[in-house]
Amino acid sequence: MNPQDLLRYVDSLHREKNIDPSLLFSAIEAALATAARRHYGEDADIVVRIDHDSGRIHAEIDGAPLDQDQIGRIGAQTAKQVIIQKVREAERDALMAEYREQIGQMVSGVIQRADGGVATVQLGNVEAILPRSEQISGESLHANERVRAVVFEVRATGNRVRVVLSRTRPQLVKCLFEQEIPELSEGVIAINSISREPGYRSKVAVSSTDSQVDPIAVCVGYRGSRIKSVREELAGEHIDVVRYSDDPQVLIPNALQPAEIEQVLLCNMIGRAIVLVQEDQLSLAIGRRGQNVRLASKLCGWDIEIMTGGELEEQIERAVAGFSVLEGMTEDLAQQLVEQGYLSYDDLSVIEPETLMQMGGLTAEQVDVIVDQAEAQAEEAEAAATEERKKRKQEREAAATLAANEEQQPAVSEQVADGAESEESEDSAAEASEETQQGDGEDTLSTEGSEADGGAEVSVEEVENVIVESEPIDESTEQDSDKENVAVENNNKEDEAQQLASENVEDPDKA
């Protein structure tokens, strides 16, 4: 192996792959030693050293030096693949070190593919991935588009480096602010805290080292130009810039803007802040689906509870009454716990035993009894709440089913009505057909009569007479009829003779 070729090889790898030359020399030495063991046996004691200046290789086997020809044959025959493997590992380690230093920093790349919700982003010397879970909700990424994201995770996968990007982390908001606002890099203003729900809203707490500089106005920019650029990059996400303060009494109302706050009660022992508002400000302070208070809690680092004064009084009375029934609990101790922000059995079940011992002057056994009772009551309350949620869910499902059935019933009624109408129409059509047939028969009969009488109209009686006269006469019937007429005449004559005889008897003069 030519020393000059070896030096050129190391130098080219150092320039192209950004690999430390000393690392490359060590890899080549290890590769040559491995190849020599394969040639001379695994038990052979082989030492290989390379002069970094001249590139000459010095090798010894069991203390005896090897000449350059033997080393050259060994390297040419078996060391090539080992050297390539070492180089790849060195390249991977260099990329790992490079991108691990950039974790939390913003990078820019071009989307190569966007299939199945996962986007592949080209970052110069490495391909990174942007998973669907790390993309902003509702945004659509397409190939050949430039995208900005923060480096979220770097890990080795075989000989490759896997870089995972994110567009949902609060660090992206901070990096975009630093890019758009020069005063941040200059140190005139500072971002103290960020809370974010990607795609919906972010809250940024800023402060200024110069009393004459308004940090909010600097971040918003002239007519909102700076904040508008950040929002466009974040798919229209709303951004609230608030003034930071070390005093929670000031920071919490600022974080809950635009709601107006009456009073903030801090419970330092459990890290809770009870915020009192007017009734008309309650929904505004909580926000849609609790978003405003949730982001404010993350921004300030306090567990914030929003309520009105009346609600607070009710909770205090209920908590004091509930704590007082526990065995070993006094009314004074219950009042102290409520003043420190413990308003439920669940809060009391996680209290530090030492704290409860100091507050009430109790023993460890008494504290254990109180905590055990609180845990049991908390479990019962949780079970009751779960049952209530289940019941409400069933009621909602039943209501939804009923509503669906009511929507289907009009459709069924319409179908039945349509069927009845069609049946009625069929019956009407049949009746009309029969009437038409009867009418046709009568018309035919009238027409025949009209033709027989020379076109004159003929009544029904005339038609019957015509029909009777047209029937043939039976002779026997005619003879019987004549005999009946003769008998009738003879009877009539006999009646007349008897009547005349009776008249003569009654009146002799006439006789």
Secondary structure, 3 states (H helix, E strand, C coil): CCHHHHHHHHHHHHHHHCCCHHHHHHHHHHHHHHHHHHHHCCCCCEEEEECCCCCCEEEEECCEEECHHHHHHHHHHHCHHHHHHHHHHHHHHHHHHHHHCCECCEEEEEEEEEECCEEEEECCCCEEEECHHHCCCCCCCCCCCEEEEEEEEEEEECCEEEEEEECCCHHHHHHHHHHHCHHHHHCCEEEEEEEEECCCEEEEEEEECCCCCCHHHHHHCHHHHHHHHHHHHCCCCEEEEEECCCCHHHHHHHHCCCCCCCEEEEECCCCEEEEECCHHHHHHHHCHHHHHHHHHHHHHCCEEEEECHHHHHHHHHHHHHHHHCCCCCCHHHHHHHHHCCCCCHHHHHCCCHHHHHHHHCCCHHHHHHHHHHHHHHHHHHHHHHHHHHHHHHHHHHHHHHHHHHHHHHHHHHHHHHHHHHHHHHHHHHHHHHHHHHHHHHHHHHHHHHHHHCCCCCCCHHHHHHHHHHCCCCCHHHHHHHHHHHHHHHHHHHHHHHHHHHHHHHHCCCCC
